[in-house]
Amino acid sequence: MEFDTVILGAGAAGLMCAGRLQGRTLVVDHARAPGEKIRISGGGRCNFTNLGTGAQNFLSANPHFAKSALARYSPRDFLALVEKYKIAWHEKTLGQLFCDGKATQIVDLLLAEMAGAELWLSTSVIEIGEGFRLVLEREGQRQEVRAKTLVVATGGKSIPKMGATGIAYEIAAQFGHQVTETRAGLVPFTFPEGRFADLAGVALPSVVCAGGKSFEEALLFTHRGLSGPSVLQASSYWREGEEISVNLFPGFDAGAWLLGEKKTSGKKMVGTVLGQRLPTRFVETLDLPKGPMAEQRDSDLRGLVAGLAAWRLKPSGTEGYRTAEVTVGGVDTKGIDSRTMMSKSVPGLYFIGECVDVTGWLGGYNFQWAWASAVAAADGINVDAR
C-alpha cells in the first residue's frame, strides 16, 4: 500500500499533524485507542494549552529552536479550534486552559479534524527500510507500506504503562540523527527511608530551586518523598546527586514577622507561632528551641526561619519514567529544521512532539509544543507536495 505520508504515533502531535495534511495519510499506533496520554491529562480534563507560552517555558540544548513553530501556531490558534467544536473551557492559574468536561473531547476534536486520514491502531512497526518502506504488523498479519514522507510522533519514554517506548530514538539513530541524553521530567523526588512518610498528604506554598531554576507553587509531601507543582517543575532541571533548595516562606519576610511575634506574643511557644504560617504536622517534625518566644534570642529566631527559607535537601532520585509526565531530552535539534521539523539530512523525514529535544514546563506547555510542531511539519509537507 502506498501513502503520501505515514505518521508514527496517534498522540497529540501525530493526530494534530494528520488533521492538517493534504494527500493520503496513514496514522499508526501500537495502542488500542488514540490519544491515550491526552485522556489522562489534567486530571481527566486536559490542560490543552497555556496562554503564556513562549520559548522560555521549554528546556532544550538549543533554547531558540522552539521559537519558530511556537510563533506560527499560538495558544490562541488552538483555542479557536477548541471553540470551533464548541468545547467549553476555563482558565486556571498561570494561564492554564482546561476543558470543562472530559479530556476525551480533545481526542474527539483531533479525530474529527483528521477524518480524511486512515488510523491503524494495535499496529506495530517491525521494520523501516530505505525510501520509507515500512513493515507493519496488524491483527497478526504483516503488511508492507510505502510513504513519500515519514513523520515520527511517538513521544518519549514517560509513563510506559501507557505504551511509551524509545522507538523514536531508535528511528532517529537509524537515519543518522543524534539523540541527546534523556531523563524523566516533571516527576516527584524520592528520599531514603521514608523520610517524609509521616507528612504524606501535607501541602504548602513554596519556592523550589534546582539547577539554577526556581518555581513558586505548591509542594506536597508523599510517602516516598516530595511532589506538587513546584517540585515537578524543578525536577526537570535537577541532576542526580545535586541538592535542591526549598523556601517555605515564598514572598514573605519571615524573620521580621517572627521577631514581631516575639514582641506581641512572647508567652507563646515557638511551634505555636510557626503553626500560624506552616502546617501543624510539619512544625511538629522540627527541632525547635524550648521555652516561650520571649526567651528566645533574636539571632536564633532569624536563623530558624532562614533555614526554612533556604532548606537544603538532597533527593536520592526521582520516581522515574513510571510517573514522569515528560521525557527531558530527545532527538537532537541540530539535525532538524526549526521551520518545518524536517530532517536536515534525510528529506521527507520529520520529528515532532515530545520525541524532540524540546521539553515544556508543567501547565499545558507540552501540549502547545505538540500542536505547534505538528502544524509546522504539516505545513512544510503540504508545501513540498505542491
Beta strands, then each sheet from edge to edge (+ up, - down):
strand 1: 2-8
strand 2: 25-28
strand 3: 47-50
strand 4: 58-59
strand 5: 89-91
strand 6: 96-99
strand 7: 118-120
strand 8: 123-129
strand 9: 133-138
strand 10: 141-152
strand 11: 183-185
strand 12: 189-190
strand 13: 203-210
strand 14: 213-221
strand 15: 225-227
strand 16: 244-247
strand 17: 311-313
strand 18: 317-318
strand 19: 326-328
strand 20: 349-351
strand 21: 359-360
sheet 1: 7+ 2+ 1+ 10+ 9- 8+
sheet 2: 7+ 2+ 1+ 10+ 20+
sheet 3: 3+ 6- 5+
sheet 4: 4+ 21-
sheet 5: 11+ 19-
sheet 6: 17+ 16- 13+ 14- 15+ 12- 18+
end
